[in-house]
Amino acid sequence: MRIPGESHLTYCTNVHAGESLAEIERNLRVHVAGVKRLICPDAPFGVGLWLSARAAEALRAGGALAQLRALLEELGLYVFTLNGFPYGAFHGGPVKTAVYTPDWRDPRRLAYSNALAVLLAELLPDGVDGSISTLPCGFKPSLRAADHALIADQLLQHAAHLHALRRSTGKTIALALEPEPCCLLETTDEAVAFFARYLHGADAVRRLCELTGEPAAEASALARRHLGVCLDACHAAVEHELAAEVVGKLQAAGIAIVKIQLSAGIRIARATAESVRALEPYLDPVYLHQVVARRGQTLERYVDLPDALAALAQVPDERAEPAEWRVHYHVPIFLDRLRESAPLRSAGVVPLLETTQPFLRELLALQRAQRLSPHLEVETYTWDVLPFTGASPEGSASELAQPLAAGLARELRFCLDQLTGP
């Protein structure tokens, strides 16, 4: 939906299971339309659409894209941003590190992103720019230093594609690299350094001149126009970053904040063998839950929550100063703390889980004051694995959609209150 300041607010449909085009269309009818009825029944509602590679391919078939456009019009929806991070299935089975494949070394990632851009150019309303969020190059443990130049070249090829698309359609679309723990672009500093070395430097400009035939000044401009970041509030908070510092660093480097993903993670102020028991209900086999622990000025990183728990169990000296843990587990953004599970309550465990909502509140205040980004997207994709939602596999699709729609609408209202309230 449009909000004051000429920005657009939505939620990401990667929360809904469904990799095929038929499933995505069903999600629009059942879930997205349900959220629209609750949050803006009388106005168009923007969609943060996730299209898998399989669905993107299906939309290239005769008449499929026209059918999708007709469905969006029927439901009072419009698309302004796509999530191009998960390439394939994102629910129903282990995702973990597979979410990063294919990464930006792989030609399939370039082809997928190019295809998404073509589709988005067809779906964008007149006068609205588009964005596509993508993974932060690749999973850091899988990459070598020699891979960085290859990744950058594919990103520059995509920028050239977006430039050509702008010339042919008049639609401006930007790719938004999304820094995330344990990825090549993990922190804001790493993102700034990568852009400076590989995407904004003289070599990048020369490469874009070759790819586009444009003079150096235009090549430099199109790199900044078509390549930027997706600032995920959960990810940056898990890295123990501060919202104002993140924004300041990106602005100073001339990196566009193409999209902001409005999200929150889990925080434990003092991680001890006792306190982390509250995290046990959050262990799941589906998603990767990176942990960044801060002890003084030192950060300790763990690829997944079980790794952090195992490391804590090996600490022999219980008198050691506990670290503060931040966990990459997207939780409903309207919560500032999480209630403990019934088994823990019966064991007398005090609820110790907070969220990183303070970072999000600060970021939304900055957005309100400065309009950091034109695209705002709530991204809590974990509703089906949250231990306290009471989700049940029984019941009809419409019945199951109701509590989820209410939760998503509550997240959007939280954002609207922060952006437009007194």
C-alpha positions as CSV (number, residue, x, y, z in Angstrom):
1,M,0.0,0.0,0.0
2,R,1.1,3.6,-0.5
3,I,2.0,5.4,2.6
4,P,3.0,9.1,3.3
5,G,6.3,10.0,1.8
6,E,5.6,8.2,-1.5
7,S,6.7,4.8,-0.2
8,H,5.1,1.5,-0.5
9,L,4.5,-1.0,2.4
10,T,3.7,-4.7,2.1
11,Y,4.7,-8.1,3.4
12,C,6.6,-10.8,1.6
13,T,4.7,-13.7,0.3
14,N,7.6,-16.1,1.0
15,V,5.7,-16.7,4.3
16,H,3.3,-18.8,2.2
17,A,4.2,-22.3,1.1
18,G,4.0,-22.8,-2.7
19,E,6.6,-23.1,-5.4
20,S,4.4,-23.6,-8.4
21,L,2.5,-20.8,-10.2
22,A,-0.8,-22.4,-9.4
23,E,0.1,-22.4,-5.6
24,I,1.3,-18.8,-5.9
25,E,-2.0,-17.7,-7.5
26,R,-3.9,-19.6,-4.7
27,N,-1.9,-17.7,-2.1
28,L,-2.9,-14.4,-3.6
29,R,-6.5,-15.4,-3.5
30,V,-6.6,-16.9,0.0
31,H,-3.8,-15.2,1.9
32,V,-2.9,-11.8,0.4
33,A,-6.5,-10.9,-0.3
34,G,-7.3,-11.8,3.3
35,V,-4.6,-9.4,4.6
36,K,-5.8,-6.7,2.3
37,R,-9.4,-7.0,3.6
38,L,-8.0,-6.4,7.1
39,I,-5.5,-3.6,6.4
40,C,-6.7,-1.6,3.4
41,P,-10.1,-2.9,2.1
42,D,-10.8,0.2,0.0
43,A,-7.4,0.9,-1.5
44,P,-5.0,-1.0,-3.7
45,F,-2.6,-3.2,-1.7
46,G,1.0,-3.7,-2.9
47,V,2.4,-7.2,-3.0
48,G,6.0,-8.3,-2.1
49,L,5.8,-11.3,-4.4
50,W,8.1,-14.3,-4.1
51,L,8.4,-16.1,-7.4
52,S,10.4,-19.3,-7.5
53,A,12.5,-20.1,-10.5
54,R,9.8,-22.7,-11.4
55,A,7.0,-20.1,-11.2
56,A,9.1,-17.6,-13.1
57,E,9.5,-20.1,-15.9
58,A,5.8,-20.9,-16.0
59,L,5.0,-17.2,-16.4
60,R,6.8,-17.2,-19.7
61,A,4.3,-19.6,-21.1
62,G,1.6,-18.2,-23.4
63,G,-1.1,-16.3,-21.5
64,A,0.2,-17.0,-18.0
65,L,1.5,-13.5,-17.3
66,A,-1.7,-12.0,-18.6
67,Q,-3.7,-14.3,-16.3
68,L,-1.6,-13.2,-13.3
69,R,-2.1,-9.6,-14.2
70,A,-5.9,-10.1,-14.4
71,L,-5.9,-11.8,-11.0
72,L,-4.0,-9.0,-9.4
73,E,-6.4,-6.4,-10.9
74,E,-9.4,-8.5,-9.8
75,L,-8.1,-8.6,-6.2
76,G,-7.1,-5.0,-6.0
77,L,-3.4,-5.8,-5.8
78,Y,-0.3,-4.4,-7.4
79,V,3.3,-5.7,-7.5
80,F,6.2,-3.3,-6.8
81,T,8.9,-5.7,-5.4
82,L,9.9,-9.3,-5.9
83,N,11.8,-11.5,-3.5
84,G,14.5,-13.2,-5.7
85,F,16.4,-14.8,-2.7
86,P,15.0,-18.3,-2.4
87,Y,15.4,-20.0,-5.8
88,G,13.3,-23.1,-5.0
89,A,11.2,-24.6,-2.3
90,F,11.1,-22.6,1.0
91,H,8.7,-24.5,3.2
92,G,7.8,-28.1,4.1
93,G,11.3,-29.5,4.4
94,P,14.9,-28.6,5.4
95,V,16.0,-25.4,3.8
96,K,19.1,-24.4,5.9
97,T,22.1,-23.5,3.7
98,A,20.3,-24.7,0.5
99,V,18.6,-21.3,0.4
100,Y,21.9,-19.8,-0.8
101,T,22.0,-22.1,-3.9
102,P,22.5,-21.4,-6.7
103,D,24.6,-18.4,-5.6
104,W,25.9,-15.5,-7.6
105,R,28.8,-17.6,-9.0
106,D,26.2,-19.8,-10.9
107,P,24.8,-18.6,-14.3
108,R,21.4,-19.9,-13.1
109,R,21.2,-17.2,-10.5
110,L,21.9,-14.6,-13.2
111,A,19.3,-16.1,-15.5
112,Y,16.7,-16.3,-12.7
113,S,17.3,-12.7,-11.7
114,N,17.1,-11.5,-15.3
115,A,13.8,-13.4,-15.8
116,L,12.4,-11.8,-12.6
117,A,13.3,-8.4,-13.9
118,V,11.5,-8.9,-17.2
119,L,8.4,-10.1,-15.4
120,L,8.5,-7.2,-12.9
121,A,8.7,-4.7,-15.7
122,E,5.5,-6.2,-17.1
123,L,3.7,-6.1,-13.6
124,L,4.8,-2.7,-12.4
125,P,2.2,0.0,-12.4
126,D,3.0,3.2,-14.4
127,G,5.2,5.6,-12.4
128,V,6.3,3.0,-9.9
129,D,9.9,1.8,-9.7
130,G,10.6,-1.8,-8.9
131,S,13.0,-3.8,-6.7
132,I,14.2,-7.3,-6.5
133,S,16.0,-8.5,-3.3
134,T,18.6,-11.3,-3.7
135,L,21.1,-13.2,-1.6
136,P,24.3,-11.4,-0.4
137,C,26.4,-13.1,-3.1
138,G,26.7,-16.5,-1.4
139,F,27.3,-18.5,1.8
140,K,30.7,-17.4,3.1
141,P,32.1,-20.8,4.1
142,S,31.5,-22.1,0.5
143,L,33.3,-19.2,-1.2
144,R,37.0,-18.6,-2.1
145,A,38.6,-15.2,-2.6
146,A,38.9,-16.1,-6.3
147,D,35.1,-16.3,-6.5
148,H,34.5,-12.6,-5.7
149,A,35.4,-11.3,-9.1
150,L,33.2,-13.8,-10.8
151,I,30.3,-12.9,-8.6
152,A,30.8,-9.2,-9.3
153,D,30.9,-9.7,-13.0
154,Q,27.6,-11.5,-12.9
155,L,26.1,-8.7,-10.9
156,L,27.4,-6.2,-13.4
157,Q,25.9,-8.3,-16.2
158,H,22.6,-8.1,-14.4
159,A,22.9,-4.3,-14.0
160,A,23.5,-4.1,-17.7
161,H,20.3,-6.1,-18.3
162,L,18.3,-3.8,-16.0
163,H,19.7,-0.8,-17.9
164,A,18.6,-2.3,-21.2
165,L,15.2,-3.1,-19.8
166,R,14.8,0.5,-18.6
167,R,15.7,1.7,-22.1
168,S,13.1,-0.6,-23.8
169,T,10.3,-0.4,-21.3
170,G,10.7,2.8,-19.3
171,K,10.6,0.9,-16.1
172,T,13.4,1.3,-13.5
173,I,14.3,-1.8,-11.5
174,A,17.0,-2.2,-8.9
175,L,18.6,-5.3,-7.5
176,A,19.0,-5.3,-3.7
177,L,21.7,-7.4,-2.2
178,E,20.6,-8.5,1.3
179,P,23.5,-8.7,3.9
180,E,23.0,-11.7,6.2
181,P,25.0,-13.4,8.9
182,C,27.5,-16.0,7.6
183,C,27.3,-14.7,4.0
184,L,29.8,-12.9,1.8
185,L,28.1,-9.6,2.6
186,E,27.5,-10.2,6.3
187,T,28.0,-6.8,7.9
188,T,27.4,-3.2,6.6
189,D,31.2,-2.7,6.5
190,E,31.6,-5.8,4.3
191,A,28.8,-4.6,1.9
192,V,30.4,-1.1,1.7
193,A,33.8,-2.6,0.9
194,F,32.4,-5.0,-1.7
195,F,30.6,-2.2,-3.5
196,A,33.6,0.0,-3.4
197,R,36.0,-2.6,-4.8
198,Y,33.8,-4.5,-7.2
199,L,30.7,-2.5,-8.2
200,H,31.6,1.2,-8.0
201,G,35.3,1.2,-8.9
202,A,37.1,2.0,-12.1
203,D,37.2,-1.7,-13.2
204,A,33.4,-2.0,-12.8
205,V,32.8,1.2,-14.8
206,R,35.0,-0.1,-17.6
207,R,33.2,-3.5,-17.6
208,L,29.8,-1.7,-17.7
209,C,31.0,0.4,-20.6
210,E,31.8,-2.9,-22.5
211,L,28.5,-4.4,-21.6
212,T,26.3,-1.4,-22.4
213,G,28.2,0.7,-24.8
214,E,27.6,3.7,-22.6
215,P,30.2,6.3,-21.7
216,A,31.9,6.1,-18.3
217,A,29.7,8.7,-16.6
218,E,26.5,6.9,-17.5
219,A,28.1,3.5,-16.7
220,S,28.9,4.8,-13.2
221,A,25.5,6.2,-12.8
222,L,23.7,3.0,-13.8
223,A,25.7,0.9,-11.4
224,R,24.4,3.1,-8.5
225,R,20.9,3.2,-10.0
226,H,20.5,-0.6,-10.5
227,L,22.5,-2.1,-7.7
228,G,22.0,-1.4,-4.0
229,V,21.1,-3.2,-0.8
230,C,18.1,-4.7,0.9
231,L,18.5,-3.6,4.5
232,D,17.0,-6.4,6.6
233,A,16.4,-5.1,10.2
234,C,16.7,-8.6,11.7
235,H,20.0,-9.3,10.0
236,A,21.7,-6.0,10.9
237,A,20.5,-6.3,14.5
238,V,21.8,-9.8,14.9
239,E,25.2,-8.4,13.9
240,H,24.9,-6.0,16.8
241,E,24.8,-3.1,14.5
242,L,23.1,0.2,15.2
243,A,20.4,1.5,12.8
244,A,21.7,5.0,12.5
245,E,25.3,3.8,11.9
246,V,24.1,1.3,9.2
247,V,22.2,4.0,7.4
248,G,25.0,6.5,7.7
249,K,27.6,4.1,6.3
250,L,25.5,3.2,3.3
251,Q,24.6,6.8,2.6
252,A,28.2,7.9,2.9
253,A,29.2,5.2,0.4
254,G,26.5,6.2,-2.1
255,I,24.8,2.8,-1.9
256,A,21.1,2.9,-2.4
257,I,18.8,1.3,0.2
258,V,16.6,-0.2,-2.5
259,K,14.4,-2.0,0.0
260,I,14.0,-2.3,3.7
261,Q,12.8,-5.6,5.1
262,L,11.0,-5.0,8.4
263,S,11.9,-7.9,10.7
264,A,13.1,-8.7,14.2
265,G,15.2,-11.5,15.7
266,I,15.7,-13.0,19.1
267,R,17.9,-11.5,21.8
268,I,19.2,-13.0,25.1
269,A,21.0,-10.4,27.2
270,R,23.0,-12.9,29.2
271,A,23.4,-16.3,27.6
272,T,24.0,-19.0,30.2
273,A,23.3,-22.7,30.3
274,E,20.1,-21.9,32.1
275,S,18.9,-18.9,30.1
276,V,19.3,-20.5,26.7
277,R,16.9,-23.3,27.7
278,A,14.3,-20.8,26.6
279,L,15.6,-21.3,23.0
280,E,14.9,-25.0,22.9
281,P,11.4,-24.7,21.4
282,Y,12.9,-22.6,18.6
283,L,15.1,-25.4,17.3
284,D,13.7,-26.5,13.9
285,P,15.0,-28.6,11.0
286,V,13.8,-26.1,8.4
287,Y,15.6,-22.8,8.6
288,L,19.1,-21.7,9.4
289,H,19.3,-19.7,12.6
290,Q,22.7,-18.0,12.8
291,V,23.8,-16.7,16.2
292,V,26.1,-13.8,16.8
293,A,27.3,-13.6,20.4
294,R,29.0,-10.4,21.8
295,R,31.4,-10.6,24.7
296,G,32.7,-7.2,25.3
297,Q,33.9,-5.9,21.9
298,T,34.4,-9.4,20.5
299,L,31.8,-11.1,18.3
300,E,31.5,-14.9,18.1
301,R,29.6,-16.3,15.1
302,Y,27.8,-19.6,14.8
303,V,26.3,-20.9,11.6
304,D,23.2,-22.4,13.3
305,L,21.6,-22.3,16.7
306,P,22.6,-25.9,17.6
307,D,26.2,-24.9,17.0
308,A,25.9,-22.1,19.5
309,L,24.2,-24.3,22.1
310,A,26.9,-26.9,21.7
311,A,29.7,-24.3,22.1
312,L,28.1,-22.9,25.2
313,A,27.9,-26.4,26.7
314,Q,31.6,-26.7,26.3
315,V,32.4,-23.6,28.4
316,P,34.0,-25.1,31.6
317,D,34.1,-22.0,33.7
318,E,30.6,-21.0,34.7
319,R,32.0,-17.8,36.2
320,A,32.9,-16.5,32.7
321,E,31.1,-13.3,31.7
322,P,28.0,-14.4,29.8
323,A,27.7,-13.1,26.2
324,E,24.7,-11.4,24.7
325,W,23.2,-13.5,22.0
326,R,21.4,-12.3,18.9
327,V,19.6,-15.1,16.9
328,H,18.6,-15.0,13.3
329,Y,15.1,-16.2,13.8
330,H,12.4,-13.9,12.3
331,V,9.7,-13.4,14.9
332,P,6.5,-11.2,14.7
333,I,7.7,-7.6,14.7
334,F,5.0,-6.3,17.1
335,L,6.6,-8.3,20.0
336,D,9.3,-6.9,22.2
337,R,9.7,-10.2,24.1
338,L,8.7,-13.8,23.6
339,R,6.6,-15.8,25.9
340,E,8.1,-19.0,27.2
341,S,6.6,-22.4,26.2
342,A,4.4,-24.4,28.6
343,P,7.1,-27.0,29.5
344,L,9.5,-24.3,30.5
345,R,6.9,-22.5,32.5
346,S,6.2,-25.7,34.4
347,A,9.9,-26.1,35.1
348,G,10.0,-22.6,36.6
349,V,12.1,-21.0,33.8
350,V,11.7,-17.2,33.8
351,P,11.0,-15.9,30.3
352,L,14.3,-14.4,29.1
353,L,13.8,-14.0,25.4
354,E,13.6,-10.5,24.1
355,T,13.5,-9.4,20.5
356,T,15.6,-7.0,18.4
357,Q,12.5,-4.8,18.0
358,P,14.4,-1.7,19.3
359,F,16.6,-1.7,16.2
360,L,13.5,-1.9,14.0
361,R,11.8,1.0,15.9
362,E,14.9,3.1,15.3
363,L,15.0,2.2,11.7
364,L,11.3,3.1,11.2
365,A,11.9,6.4,12.9
366,L,14.7,7.1,10.4
367,Q,12.5,6.1,7.5
368,R,9.8,8.5,8.7
369,A,12.3,11.3,9.0
370,Q,14.4,10.7,5.9
371,R,12.5,8.3,3.6
372,L,15.5,6.0,3.4
373,S,13.8,3.7,0.9
374,P,10.7,3.7,-1.3
375,H,10.0,0.0,-0.6
376,L,9.2,-1.4,2.9
377,E,8.4,-5.1,3.3
378,V,7.6,-7.1,6.4
379,E,9.4,-10.4,6.2
380,T,8.4,-12.8,9.0
381,Y,8.5,-16.1,7.1
382,T,8.6,-18.4,10.1
383,W,4.9,-18.4,11.2
384,D,4.6,-22.1,10.4
385,V,7.5,-23.1,12.7
386,L,7.0,-20.6,15.5
387,P,6.5,-22.6,18.7
388,F,3.8,-20.4,20.2
389,T,1.4,-19.8,17.3
390,G,-0.6,-23.0,17.8
391,A,-0.6,-23.8,14.1
392,S,-2.4,-26.9,13.0
393,P,-2.2,-28.9,9.8
394,E,-5.9,-29.7,10.0
395,G,-8.7,-27.6,8.6
396,S,-9.4,-25.9,5.3
397,A,-7.1,-23.5,3.6
398,S,-9.4,-20.5,4.3
399,E,-9.7,-21.5,8.0
400,L,-5.9,-21.8,8.4
401,A,-5.4,-18.5,6.6
402,Q,-7.5,-16.5,9.1
403,P,-5.1,-16.4,12.1
404,L,-2.1,-15.9,9.8
405,A,-3.8,-13.0,8.1
406,A,-4.6,-11.4,11.4
407,G,-0.9,-11.8,12.5
408,L,0.4,-10.3,9.2
409,A,-2.1,-7.4,9.4
410,R,-1.0,-6.8,13.0
411,E,2.6,-6.5,11.8
412,L,1.7,-4.1,9.1
413,R,-0.3,-2.0,11.6
414,F,2.7,-1.9,13.9
415,C,4.7,-0.4,11.0
416,L,2.0,2.1,10.1
417,D,1.8,3.3,13.7
418,Q,5.6,3.9,13.7
419,L,5.6,5.6,10.3
420,T,2.5,7.8,10.6
421,G,1.5,7.9,14.3
422,P,1.9,10.9,16.6
